[in-house]
Amino acid sequence: MKRWTRLLSLLLLAACSGLEEGEGGVVAVEVEIPEVSTLEVGEQVQVVAHALDVDGQVVDVPLQWQSTTAAVTVDGTGLVTGVQPGDADVQAFSGSLPSEPVSFEVLARADTIIIQGDSVFTLPIGAEPPPTAILTVRLETFTLPGPVGGRPVIFEITSPAPGATPVVQLAGGVQIDTLTTADDGTASAVIGAVSGQVPPDTAIVQVRAERTGGAAVPGSGQRFIVLFQ
């Protein structure tokens, strides 16, 4: 039933488009939508398309590829590369027969994560409520030098281990938190001792970020040190 539905769709497409049957009997170009639709500058994703005949069978003919804007380039195999921030649609063609457009959003590449301001803080103990420190980092891009906003940054208390009853915490009572950078590229976490608990001598907070493809942003793994005295 699905096969006949697909064949009927192909016949209707060929009839309604007003286009003649193309090279090798091609009546439609089918494109597979990739899982990734957001790229950073420099990242790539493969788009796959097939020319089909009236029976829904793949026809071995060359396809041409086009992008609607300069945000991406696409080569003759359907490999899409992010070039500059912006949006673009990519299509495959067999002659004048187009595939459905595949949409992409290209973001500025996060090239580095930088600790902004102090990386070592000293907090007094014994005060109620316990005092806090603000830990700030900034994401930057080198391709179009400037801040990278709207991206996730992870702050994690790596020492001391939380145990059954944490003695230090980030805002909201958590040990790990993902925050989004502001338009100026910064993200800030707040750390302090847990009220009623004896704080450690030292707490360490590690910060990291990932590119959209999953690679670590250079500079990830830097640490803030908080001394309780």
C-alpha positions as CSV (number, residue, x, y, z in Angstrom):
1,M,0.0,0.0,0.0
2,K,2.8,2.4,0.9
3,R,4.5,1.6,-2.4
4,W,1.4,2.5,-4.4
5,T,0.9,5.6,-2.4
6,R,4.5,6.7,-3.2
7,L,4.0,5.9,-6.9
8,L,0.8,7.9,-7.1
9,S,2.5,10.8,-5.4
10,L,5.3,10.7,-8.0
11,L,2.8,10.5,-10.9
12,L,0.9,13.5,-9.5
13,L,4.1,15.4,-9.0
14,A,5.1,14.8,-12.6
15,A,1.7,15.7,-13.9
16,C,1.1,18.8,-11.8
17,S,4.6,20.2,-12.2
18,G,4.1,20.6,-16.0
19,L,7.7,19.3,-16.4
20,E,8.6,16.7,-18.9
21,E,10.2,13.5,-17.9
22,G,13.9,14.1,-17.3
23,E,17.1,12.3,-18.2
24,G,16.8,8.6,-17.7
25,G,13.1,8.8,-17.0
26,V,13.5,10.9,-13.8
27,V,10.2,12.3,-12.5
28,A,11.2,13.4,-9.0
29,V,14.2,14.0,-6.8
30,E,13.9,12.7,-3.2
31,V,16.0,14.1,-0.5
32,E,16.8,12.7,3.0
33,I,16.5,15.3,5.7
34,P,19.6,15.1,7.9
35,E,19.4,15.0,11.6
36,V,21.6,18.1,11.9
37,S,20.1,21.4,10.8
38,T,22.3,23.8,12.8
39,L,26.0,24.2,12.0
40,E,28.8,26.4,13.3
41,V,31.0,28.1,10.7
42,G,33.4,25.4,9.4
43,E,31.2,22.4,10.3
44,Q,29.8,20.0,7.7
45,V,26.9,17.7,7.1
46,Q,26.1,15.3,4.3
47,V,22.8,15.6,2.5
48,V,21.7,12.6,0.4
49,A,19.3,12.8,-2.5
50,H,18.1,10.3,-5.2
51,A,16.6,10.7,-8.6
52,L,13.5,8.5,-9.0
53,D,11.6,7.2,-12.0
54,V,7.8,6.8,-12.3
55,D,8.1,3.4,-10.5
56,G,9.8,4.9,-7.5
57,Q,13.1,3.3,-8.4
58,V,16.4,5.1,-8.1
59,V,17.8,6.4,-11.4
60,D,21.6,6.6,-11.6
61,V,22.0,10.1,-13.1
62,P,24.1,13.0,-11.8
63,L,22.5,15.6,-9.5
64,Q,23.3,19.2,-9.2
65,W,23.2,21.1,-5.8
66,Q,22.5,24.7,-5.0
67,S,22.3,26.9,-1.9
68,T,20.0,29.9,-1.6
69,T,22.5,32.0,0.3
70,A,26.2,32.3,1.1
71,A,25.7,31.1,4.6
72,V,26.6,27.6,3.3
73,T,28.3,26.0,0.4
74,V,27.3,22.6,-1.1
75,D,29.5,20.5,-3.3
76,G,28.6,18.1,-6.0
77,T,28.1,15.3,-3.6
78,G,25.7,17.2,-1.3
79,L,28.3,18.0,1.4
80,V,27.2,21.2,3.1
81,T,29.7,23.5,4.8
82,G,28.8,26.3,7.1
83,V,30.6,29.5,5.8
84,Q,29.1,32.5,7.7
85,P,26.3,33.1,10.2
86,G,22.8,33.0,8.6
87,D,20.2,30.8,7.1
88,A,20.2,28.8,3.8
89,D,18.1,26.3,1.9
90,V,19.9,23.6,0.0
91,Q,18.3,21.7,-3.0
92,A,19.3,18.9,-5.3
93,F,18.3,19.1,-9.0
94,S,18.1,16.6,-11.9
95,G,17.9,19.0,-14.8
96,S,15.1,21.4,-13.8
97,L,13.5,18.9,-11.3
98,P,14.2,20.1,-7.8
99,S,14.1,18.2,-4.5
100,E,12.4,19.6,-1.4
101,P,14.6,22.3,0.2
102,V,16.7,21.4,3.2
103,S,17.0,24.3,5.7
104,F,20.1,25.1,7.7
105,E,21.0,27.7,10.3
106,V,24.7,28.6,10.6
107,L,26.0,30.0,13.9
108,A,29.3,31.8,14.6
109,R,31.9,29.2,15.7
110,A,32.8,29.2,19.4
111,D,36.6,29.3,19.2
112,T,37.5,29.8,22.8
113,I,36.1,29.9,26.3
114,I,37.9,32.5,28.6
115,I,37.7,33.1,32.3
116,Q,36.6,36.7,32.7
117,G,37.9,38.4,35.9
118,D,39.2,36.4,38.8
119,S,39.7,32.6,38.8
120,V,40.5,32.4,42.5
121,F,38.1,33.6,45.2
122,T,38.3,33.7,49.0
123,L,35.1,33.4,51.0
124,P,34.9,33.9,54.8
125,I,33.3,31.1,56.9
126,G,30.8,31.4,59.7
127,A,28.6,34.1,58.2
128,E,24.9,33.5,57.8
129,P,23.7,33.5,55.1
130,P,27.0,32.1,53.6
131,P,28.7,34.6,51.2
132,T,28.9,33.7,47.5
133,A,31.3,34.2,44.6
134,I,30.3,34.9,41.0
135,L,32.2,32.9,38.4
136,T,32.2,34.3,34.9
137,V,33.4,33.1,31.6
138,R,33.0,34.4,28.0
139,L,32.7,32.6,24.7
140,E,34.4,34.2,21.7
141,T,34.7,33.6,18.0
142,F,37.7,34.3,15.8
143,T,36.1,34.1,12.4
144,L,34.1,37.3,12.9
145,P,35.9,38.5,16.1
146,G,33.5,39.0,18.9
147,P,31.3,37.3,21.6
148,V,29.2,34.3,21.0
149,G,25.7,34.5,22.6
150,G,23.0,32.1,23.1
151,R,25.2,29.0,23.7
152,P,25.4,26.6,26.6
153,V,28.2,26.6,29.1
154,I,28.5,24.0,31.9
155,F,29.8,24.8,35.4
156,E,30.5,21.7,37.6
157,I,31.8,21.4,41.1
158,T,34.5,18.8,40.8
159,S,35.8,19.1,44.3
160,P,34.8,18.3,47.0
161,A,32.6,15.4,45.8
162,P,29.0,16.1,46.7
163,G,28.5,13.0,49.0
164,A,25.2,12.5,50.7
165,T,25.1,16.0,52.1
166,P,26.8,18.6,49.8
167,V,28.8,21.3,51.6
168,V,29.1,23.7,48.7
169,Q,26.7,24.3,45.9
170,L,25.9,26.4,42.9
171,A,22.8,28.6,42.7
172,G,19.7,26.6,43.0
173,G,21.3,24.0,45.2
174,V,23.0,22.0,42.4
175,Q,26.4,20.7,41.8
176,I,26.4,21.1,38.0
177,D,24.5,23.7,36.0
178,T,24.2,24.6,32.3
179,L,23.9,28.3,31.6
180,T,23.3,30.2,28.4
181,T,25.7,32.9,27.3
182,A,24.3,36.4,27.0
183,D,24.6,38.6,24.0
184,D,28.1,39.7,25.2
185,G,29.2,36.1,25.3
186,T,29.3,35.8,29.1
187,A,27.7,33.3,31.5
188,S,28.0,33.5,35.3
189,A,27.5,30.9,38.0
190,V,27.2,31.6,41.7
191,I,28.8,29.3,44.3
192,G,28.7,29.3,48.1
193,A,28.8,27.1,51.1
194,V,25.7,25.2,52.2
195,S,24.1,26.9,55.2
196,G,24.6,24.9,58.3
197,Q,27.4,22.8,56.9
198,V,31.1,23.0,57.5
199,P,32.7,24.2,54.2
200,P,35.8,22.6,52.8
201,D,39.2,24.4,52.7
202,T,38.9,24.5,48.9
203,A,36.3,24.0,46.2
204,I,37.0,23.6,42.5
205,V,34.6,24.4,39.7
206,Q,35.3,23.3,36.2
207,V,33.8,25.0,33.2
208,R,33.4,23.7,29.7
209,A,31.4,24.2,26.5
210,E,30.8,22.2,23.3
211,R,30.4,23.1,19.7
212,T,27.2,22.2,18.0
213,G,28.9,19.1,16.5
214,G,29.9,17.9,20.0
215,A,33.6,18.9,20.0
216,A,34.9,20.6,23.1
217,V,35.4,24.4,22.7
218,P,39.1,25.2,23.2
219,G,39.7,26.4,26.7
220,S,37.2,23.9,28.2
221,G,38.4,22.3,31.4
222,Q,39.6,25.6,33.0
223,R,38.9,25.8,36.7
224,F,37.8,28.3,39.3
225,I,39.2,27.9,42.8
226,V,37.2,29.0,45.9
227,L,39.0,29.2,49.2
228,F,37.0,29.1,52.5
229,Q,38.9,30.8,55.3
